Amino acid sequence: MSEEMPKAYRGLNSLKVSSVKHYTDKTFSFTCERPESFRFRSGEFAMIGLENGDKPLLRAYSIASPNWAEELEFYSIKVPDGPLTSRLQHLKVGDEILIRPKPVGTLVLDALIAGKRLILFSTGTGIAPFASTIRDPETYEKFDEVILTQTCRDTKELDYGKALMAEIASDELLSEVVGDKLTYIGTTTREESDTMGRMTDWLRDGRFAAATGAELSAENDRVMICGSMAMLKEHKQICEAAGMLEGSNSEPGQFVIEKAFVD
Ligand code: A2P
């Protein structure tokens, strides 16, 4: 950032984009360089964006890469008239994005008490923080089983999650750490598929228990939830009905929630 940059740009880092991948006409991911000083816990989010006159255009984005990775990865929705995403979707390798180097968030292992299964419920791009969590070895030190669910409208939107699973399986070191502990369940609600329906319905009608071997339990399960406000509310109700208490960084509990930010 040059000396003449307006005040609002102070403290921001400018990072070069190293790859861009479009998954559907609604979603894409990109990676950028990671400054050595940029630390975060898997599952946290940072403010990122683009130059925009006197004031940068910044939004909260979950960091999708694990905390050991050399690059930072983000997974984003494209909103045609969204102030930031309408521009961000045109990113190319070599372009620069802005980032405030102070990641925060509640979807972190520290906000959960010990348990046996870690269940990560997401819809749409709400999978982003969990892309970080499932690639963090600490997750598998703390839990015997990790279940990631993602509900999307169409099958194509599940490609990012499927690609993540394939990437983990092909990574020699990570696949050894993960072993057979990780399960991904992708469901669709609008397009016909083998696994249809909202995960909230699966939880209520027994399909979740059938697919994972056990019902949601306050004793064994710890839960992270990321998606729209309506989705968070319903999942929260289901967790509370199972006797779970919401956790936070200062007071760890049995489940934690966070809105999938950009819309
Ligand atoms: P549905 O198609 O039945 O609305 P969106 O694109 O609107 O953010 O939705 C992403 C996915 O989340 C869709 O599959 C949608 O299902 C699902 N969804 C929307 N609201 C809820 C909710 N309250 N609980 C669980 N899943 C939801």
Boltz pocket constraint, residues with backbone or C-beta under 6 A from the ligand:
constraints:
  - pocket:
      binder: B
      contacts: [[A, 123], [A, 124], [A, 151], [A, 152], [A, 153], [A, 187], [A, 188], [A, 189], [A, 190], [A, 198], [A, 199], [A, 200], [A, 228], [A, 230], [A, 231], [A, 232], [A, 234], [A, 235]]
      max_distance: 6.0
